[in-house]
Amino acid sequence: MTKSSFVKTSRLDIAYLEWNPTGTRDAVLVHGWPDCPEGWEPVAARLAEAGYRVLCPALRGFGATRFLDPATPRSGQLSALGRDMLEFIEALRLDKPVLVGHDWGARAVSNACGLRGNAASRMAIISVGYGTNDPRQTLNYTQARNYWYHWFMATPRGEDALTHDRRAFTRTMWDTWSPAGWYAERDFEQAAAAFDNPDWASVVLHSYRHRWGFAPGDPSYDADDAKLQPAPALSVPTLVLHGGADTCNQPASSEGKEQFFTGGYQRIVLDGVGHFPHREAPGEVAQAILRFCGPAA
């Protein structure tokens, strides 16, 4: 792994980590919430050993990624994450990379492929069921309870917690979304450093409020929103990985989605693994991606 590099898009200066720059095939690994690009290191190293050039960008509002213009709305809407991913691919002139995303990252890569059918050669989405961006979606009461933090962030008290007590707030997710004892203190501190970005709270608040219709979107993404709602069928061959012990997004939330994937679909549930499979079981995750996508050569 090298130190962070940067690439400019229309709105952002995106920081990214890179492994094996001379690799023969590109793979882009996109982190979720609350996490950071460095969390991919065990998986990225394994993909790099298999010949991939691996790039791990920091999402808008995270780490060293910055908005270019102070006047740009700090939108966290899900279509914006997909557009950011397309512009990242374009800026680095990547040719149909493998796209892998966890949590927010899963939404970013699947939305990128929804906006442009040839954005990727293959895709892996982790810990998120496709087609769950719609604010009108049906939620069972267990999943609604799991999403307490969504509803909390729609309130002034939640905004205050996210803004002024972000480490304690996000640690609650790490402590409750996976089986106990899955992370070391240094892992959480590594991730939490990415939350010190000056735009983090604004982007996060807008993301969760917008996705349930509690806040308006940035009008510049209206056309992208229209393409993504209802969720389009995707032609890219797709692998879904879901932790069987995920108490954020129930494993059932990724079941029965085959009709959305016209280019091939595979789903694997990882027994005993929680919401962060790439951190909890990096060997299994990397092996599954390599089996699905093949080696770089």
C-alpha positions as CSV (number, residue, x, y, z in Angstrom):
1,M,0.0,0.0,0.0
2,T,1.2,3.5,-0.8
3,K,0.2,6.7,0.9
4,S,-2.9,8.5,-0.2
5,S,-3.0,9.8,-3.8
6,F,-5.5,12.2,-5.2
7,V,-7.6,12.6,-8.3
8,K,-10.0,15.5,-9.2
9,T,-13.5,15.0,-10.4
10,S,-16.1,17.6,-11.2
11,R,-16.9,18.2,-7.5
12,L,-14.2,16.4,-5.5
13,D,-10.6,15.9,-4.9
14,I,-10.8,12.2,-4.1
15,A,-8.2,10.6,-1.9
16,Y,-7.4,7.0,-2.6
17,L,-5.1,4.2,-1.5
18,E,-3.4,2.0,-4.1
19,W,-1.9,-1.5,-4.1
20,N,0.2,-3.0,-7.0
21,P,0.1,0.0,-9.4
22,T,1.4,-2.2,-12.2
23,G,-1.3,-4.8,-11.9
24,T,-2.9,-6.1,-15.1
25,R,-6.5,-5.7,-14.0
26,D,-8.2,-2.9,-12.0
27,A,-10.3,-3.4,-8.9
28,V,-11.9,-0.6,-7.0
29,L,-12.9,-1.3,-3.4
30,V,-15.3,1.2,-1.8
31,H,-15.8,1.5,2.0
32,G,-19.0,1.9,3.9
33,W,-20.3,3.8,6.9
34,P,-18.9,4.1,9.5
35,D,-15.6,3.0,8.0
36,C,-12.5,4.0,5.9
37,P,-10.5,2.9,2.9
38,E,-7.8,1.4,5.1
39,G,-10.2,-1.2,6.3
40,W,-9.8,-2.9,2.9
41,E,-6.1,-3.6,3.4
42,P,-6.3,-7.4,4.1
43,V,-8.6,-8.0,1.1
44,A,-6.7,-5.5,-1.1
45,A,-3.4,-7.2,-0.4
46,R,-4.8,-10.6,-1.4
47,L,-6.2,-9.2,-4.7
48,A,-2.9,-7.5,-5.4
49,E,-1.1,-10.8,-4.9
50,A,-3.4,-12.2,-7.5
51,G,-2.2,-9.5,-10.0
52,Y,-4.9,-6.8,-9.5
53,R,-4.2,-3.1,-9.3
54,V,-6.3,-2.2,-6.3
55,L,-7.7,1.3,-5.6
56,C,-9.6,2.2,-2.5
57,P,-11.2,5.7,-2.6
58,A,-12.4,7.7,0.4
59,L,-16.1,8.6,-0.1
60,R,-17.2,12.3,-0.1
61,G,-17.0,13.5,3.5
62,F,-14.5,10.9,4.6
63,G,-10.8,10.9,5.2
64,A,-8.8,13.3,3.0
65,T,-11.4,13.6,0.2
66,R,-12.5,17.2,-0.1
67,F,-15.1,19.2,-2.1
68,L,-13.5,21.6,-4.6
69,D,-16.0,24.4,-4.1
70,P,-17.2,25.6,-0.7
71,A,-20.6,26.4,-2.3
72,T,-21.2,22.8,-3.4
73,P,-24.1,21.2,-1.4
74,R,-22.8,18.6,1.0
75,S,-25.2,16.0,-0.3
76,G,-25.0,12.5,0.8
77,Q,-27.8,11.2,-1.5
78,L,-27.1,7.8,-2.9
79,S,-27.2,8.9,-6.6
80,A,-24.4,11.3,-5.8
81,L,-22.3,8.4,-4.5
82,G,-22.9,6.5,-7.7
83,R,-22.0,9.6,-9.8
84,D,-18.8,10.1,-7.8
85,M,-17.8,6.5,-8.5
86,L,-18.3,6.9,-12.3
87,E,-16.2,10.1,-12.2
88,F,-13.5,8.4,-10.2
89,I,-13.3,5.7,-12.8
90,E,-13.2,8.3,-15.6
91,A,-10.6,10.5,-14.0
92,L,-8.2,7.5,-13.6
93,R,-9.1,6.1,-17.0
94,L,-10.0,2.7,-15.7
95,D,-11.4,0.3,-18.2
96,K,-14.4,-1.6,-16.8
97,P,-12.8,-2.4,-13.4
98,V,-14.1,-4.9,-11.0
99,L,-16.2,-2.9,-8.5
100,V,-16.5,-4.0,-4.9
101,G,-18.5,-2.1,-2.3
102,H,-19.4,-2.5,1.4
103,D,-22.4,-0.8,2.9
104,W,-22.4,2.8,1.5
105,G,-19.8,1.5,-1.0
106,A,-22.2,-1.2,-2.1
107,R,-24.8,1.4,-2.9
108,A,-22.1,3.5,-4.7
109,V,-21.0,0.8,-7.0
110,S,-24.4,-0.6,-7.7
111,N,-25.7,2.9,-8.5
112,A,-22.7,3.5,-10.7
113,C,-23.7,0.4,-12.7
114,G,-27.3,1.5,-12.7
115,L,-26.3,4.8,-14.2
116,R,-24.0,3.3,-16.8
117,G,-24.4,-0.3,-17.7
118,N,-20.8,-0.8,-18.9
119,A,-19.1,0.8,-15.8
120,A,-17.7,-2.5,-14.5
121,S,-16.7,-5.9,-15.7
122,R,-17.9,-7.6,-12.5
123,M,-19.3,-6.3,-9.2
124,A,-19.4,-7.5,-5.6
125,I,-21.7,-5.9,-3.1
126,I,-21.3,-6.6,0.6
127,S,-23.8,-6.4,3.5
128,V,-26.5,-4.6,1.5
129,G,-29.5,-5.9,-0.4
130,Y,-29.9,-4.3,-3.9
131,G,-33.1,-2.3,-4.4
132,T,-33.2,-0.9,-0.9
133,N,-32.7,2.7,-1.7
134,D,-36.4,3.5,-2.1
135,P,-37.9,5.4,0.8
136,R,-41.2,3.6,0.1
137,Q,-39.7,0.2,0.6
138,T,-41.4,-2.3,2.9
139,L,-39.5,-2.8,6.2
140,N,-40.3,-5.5,8.8
141,Y,-40.2,-4.3,12.3
142,T,-37.0,-6.1,13.1
143,Q,-35.3,-4.2,10.3
144,A,-37.0,-0.9,11.4
145,R,-35.6,-1.5,14.9
146,N,-32.1,-2.1,13.4
147,Y,-32.3,1.2,11.6
148,W,-32.8,3.2,14.9
149,Y,-29.8,5.3,14.0
150,H,-31.5,6.4,10.7
151,W,-34.5,7.7,12.7
152,F,-32.2,9.2,15.4
153,M,-30.3,11.2,12.8
154,A,-33.5,12.7,11.6
155,T,-33.8,14.5,15.0
156,P,-31.9,17.5,16.4
157,R,-30.6,15.2,19.2
158,G,-29.2,12.9,16.6
159,E,-27.6,15.7,14.7
160,D,-25.9,16.9,17.8
161,A,-24.6,13.4,18.6
162,L,-23.2,13.0,15.1
163,T,-21.6,16.4,15.1
164,H,-20.2,16.5,18.6
165,D,-19.9,12.9,19.8
166,R,-19.1,11.1,16.5
167,R,-16.7,8.6,18.0
168,A,-19.0,7.3,20.7
169,F,-21.9,7.3,18.3
170,T,-20.1,5.3,15.6
171,R,-18.6,2.9,18.1
172,T,-22.1,1.9,19.0
173,M,-22.5,0.6,15.5
174,W,-19.2,-1.3,15.6
175,D,-20.2,-2.8,19.0
176,T,-23.6,-4.0,18.0
177,W,-23.6,-4.9,14.3
178,S,-21.3,-7.9,14.6
179,P,-20.5,-10.6,17.1
180,A,-18.6,-9.3,20.2
181,G,-14.8,-9.1,20.1
182,W,-14.4,-8.8,16.3
183,Y,-12.2,-5.7,16.3
184,A,-9.1,-4.3,18.0
185,E,-9.1,-0.7,19.3
186,R,-6.5,0.3,16.7
187,D,-9.0,-0.8,14.0
188,F,-11.7,1.5,15.3
189,E,-9.4,4.4,15.8
190,Q,-8.1,4.0,12.2
191,A,-11.7,4.2,10.9
192,A,-12.7,7.1,13.2
193,A,-9.8,9.2,11.9
194,A,-11.7,9.4,8.6
195,F,-14.7,10.9,10.4
196,D,-12.7,14.0,11.3
197,N,-13.3,15.3,7.7
198,P,-15.0,18.7,8.1
199,D,-17.8,17.7,5.8
200,W,-18.4,14.3,7.4
201,A,-21.4,15.2,9.6
202,S,-23.1,17.2,6.9
203,V,-22.8,14.5,4.3
204,V,-23.9,11.7,6.7
205,L,-26.9,13.6,8.0
206,H,-28.0,14.5,4.5
207,S,-27.6,10.9,3.3
208,Y,-29.8,9.3,5.9
209,R,-32.4,12.1,5.9
210,H,-32.6,12.2,2.1
211,R,-33.0,8.5,1.6
212,W,-36.2,8.5,3.7
213,G,-37.6,11.7,2.3
214,F,-36.8,13.9,5.3
215,A,-34.6,16.3,3.3
216,P,-34.6,17.5,-0.3
217,G,-31.9,16.4,-2.7
218,D,-29.3,18.4,-4.7
219,P,-31.2,19.3,-7.9
220,S,-28.1,18.6,-9.9
221,Y,-28.7,14.9,-9.3
222,D,-32.4,14.9,-10.3
223,A,-31.7,13.1,-13.6
224,D,-29.6,10.4,-11.8
225,D,-32.3,9.9,-9.2
226,A,-34.8,9.3,-11.9
227,K,-32.6,6.6,-13.5
228,L,-32.2,4.9,-10.1
229,Q,-35.8,4.9,-8.9
230,P,-37.3,2.4,-9.3
231,A,-34.1,0.3,-9.1
232,P,-33.0,-0.7,-12.6
233,A,-32.0,-4.2,-13.6
234,L,-28.2,-4.5,-13.9
235,S,-26.3,-6.3,-16.7
236,V,-23.0,-6.6,-14.8
237,P,-22.3,-10.1,-13.3
238,T,-22.8,-9.6,-9.6
239,L,-21.7,-11.4,-6.4
240,V,-23.5,-10.6,-3.1
241,L,-21.7,-11.4,0.2
242,H,-23.7,-11.1,3.4
243,G,-22.7,-11.9,7.0
244,G,-25.1,-14.4,8.5
245,A,-24.8,-12.6,11.9
246,D,-25.3,-9.1,10.5
247,T,-27.5,-7.1,12.9
248,C,-27.6,-3.9,10.8
249,N,-28.9,-5.2,7.5
250,Q,-30.7,-8.5,8.1
251,P,-29.3,-11.2,5.7
252,A,-32.9,-11.7,4.5
253,S,-32.6,-8.2,3.0
254,S,-30.4,-9.5,0.2
255,E,-32.5,-12.6,-0.6
256,G,-34.6,-13.0,-3.7
257,K,-33.0,-10.3,-5.7
258,E,-32.1,-12.4,-8.8
259,Q,-34.6,-10.5,-11.0
260,F,-32.5,-7.4,-10.8
261,F,-29.4,-9.0,-12.3
262,T,-29.5,-10.0,-16.0
263,G,-25.8,-10.7,-16.3
264,G,-25.5,-13.4,-13.7
265,Y,-25.9,-13.4,-9.9
266,Q,-24.4,-15.3,-7.0
267,R,-25.1,-14.9,-3.3
268,I,-23.1,-16.2,-0.4
269,V,-24.0,-16.0,3.3
270,L,-20.9,-16.1,5.6
271,D,-21.9,-17.9,8.8
272,G,-21.0,-16.2,12.0
273,V,-19.9,-13.0,10.3
274,G,-21.4,-9.7,11.1
275,H,-21.8,-6.4,9.2
276,F,-18.1,-5.9,8.3
277,P,-17.1,-9.1,6.4
278,H,-14.1,-7.5,4.8
279,R,-12.6,-6.9,8.2
280,E,-14.0,-9.9,10.1
281,A,-13.3,-12.6,7.4
282,P,-11.0,-11.0,4.8
283,G,-9.6,-14.3,3.6
284,E,-13.1,-15.6,2.8
285,V,-14.1,-12.3,1.2
286,A,-11.0,-12.1,-1.0
287,Q,-11.3,-15.8,-2.0
288,A,-15.0,-15.4,-2.9
289,I,-14.2,-12.3,-5.1
290,L,-11.3,-14.1,-6.8
291,R,-13.4,-17.1,-7.5
292,F,-16.1,-15.0,-9.0
293,C,-13.9,-12.5,-10.9
294,G,-11.0,-14.8,-11.7
295,P,-7.3,-13.8,-11.5
296,A,-6.0,-10.7,-13.1
297,A,-3.9,-12.3,-15.7
